[in-house]
Amino acid sequence: MTLIKSISGIRGTIGGKAGQGLTPMDVVKFTAAYGSWVIKTTQIKKVVIGRDARISGEMVNNLVAGTLQGLGIEVINLGLSTTPTVELAVPLEQAGGGIIITASHNPKQWNALKLLNHKGEFISDAEGQYVLELAESGDVEYATVSELGKVIQDDSYLQNHVDHVLALRLVDVEAIKAANFKVAIDCVNSTGGIFVPALLKALGVQTVYPLYCTPNGEFPHNPEPLPENLTEISKLVQEKNADLGIVVDPDVDRLCFVCEDGTMFGEEYTLVAVADYVLQHTPGNTVSNLSSTRALRDVTEKAGNEYHAAAVGEVNVVTKMKACNAIIGGEGNGGVIYPESHYGRDALVGIGLFLTHLAKSGKSISRLRSSYPSYHISKNKITLTADMDIDALLLKVQEKYKAQPHSTIDGLKIEFDNEWVHLRRSNTEPIIRIYSEAQNETVAENLASKIISDIKEILKLN
């Protein structure tokens, strides 16, 4: 059993003993701390909650709602929802915060509490630390019987979210309708199976081939939208002669596409393509994290704008986007953040923008993909002993490559012309993650192998 506490929220496997998994006691403990933080910092006794369709969702949802009621907080319960839907709902409801009950791309035995502030954005590192400390101290005061909160069920936000996407300035419903796309979708039996078909219908897409759209939480394959997990939709796209395939993760904040020939568009290129379209109409800066493809930088600079890199993690990307007034940003995992909508990864917004771009380009999706700079990312890791000083090790690697352009805002990223390698420590394991990128697979893997060899040599000298 596993329980991970971080600024990303409280994440764990269901079952086991308290403190060793995401048990009912743990759900109550952390929800109570978060609710207390909301009241203290905002004086607003209202919180929006929503969940993906995973099997444990109803149980966790009931515990969260009851705990918030016990604090005297009014709960706006969206029920089966998506992460970006809850993010949109928080400011619209003038709530003090929000909780999304989802473990995102993790397998079905996992669940989590993702915590939002009053803007509908993920809480900061300092705020997260405060919540964790409060949970451990147990210094929480519950409401008296006459001050208990109430739960309001609100099923209007599916339509609200769809309407929000249609109203975006750069989403052209008529262009999408005229393109007469045939689209296959894989929603991994979670809430994307509700939201994605509704959006496509509203966008005028008449032909949809649904795959795994029953929101029962029985994930038919690993829910992370990686190529090795998407073989079935690849076949479906080809069998139905579809124009493209659309894939989302269980909480609908990651988005990737399948080309008409069954090949992967590449989750790294979801943001690249959407940014290309946005930049054609709105000059401005872009942001992605240090482990994302260089193609976004290339597209941004070609359009005469500036690219900025952020530390890994959505909250870090959002912080950097605000600092440099970026018009588009996100992560290479298929996460698109479009500030004209809101500061959160949103697959539904990404679908609206991407389909408009594809329709107006007049190209097939594979031709659109081939119009972008082609890079390959190699992902590796090296396991160290638990007592190893990883920071000191990274400093020695930095010293070895001090003549190369490099960044230390998140581990160590070293640039070699159009190639790069990014080394960062894991927050949960004694490992260093090593991502490298080059214009072909062999060069990327050779670059990673060279850095791994350097690390092993440094360890021998010690």
Buried (B, 14 or more C-beta within 10 A) or exposed (E): BEBBBBBBBBBBBBEBEEEBBBBBEBBBBBBBBBBBBBBEBBEBBBBBBBBBBBBBBBBBBBBBBBBBBBBBBBBBBBBBBBBBBBBBBBBEBEBBBBBBBBBBBBEBBBBBBBBBBBBBBBBBEEBBBBBBEBBEEEEBEBBEEEEBBEBEEBEEBBEBBBEBBBEBEBBBBEBBBEBEBBBBBBBBBBBBBBBBBBBBEBBBBEEBBBBBBBBEBBBEBBBBBBEEBBEBBBBBBBEBEBBBBBBBBBBBBBBBBBBBEBBBBBBBBBBBBBBBBBBEEEEBBBBBBBBBBBBBBBBBEEBEBEBBBBBBBBBBBBBBBBEBEBBBBBBBBBBBBBBEBBBBBBBBBBBBBBBBBBBBBEBBBBEBBEEBBEBBBBEBBBEBEEEBEBEEBBEBBBEBBEEBEBBEBBBBBBBBEBBBBBBBBEEEEBBBBBBBBBBEEEBBBBBBBEBBEBBEEBBEEE
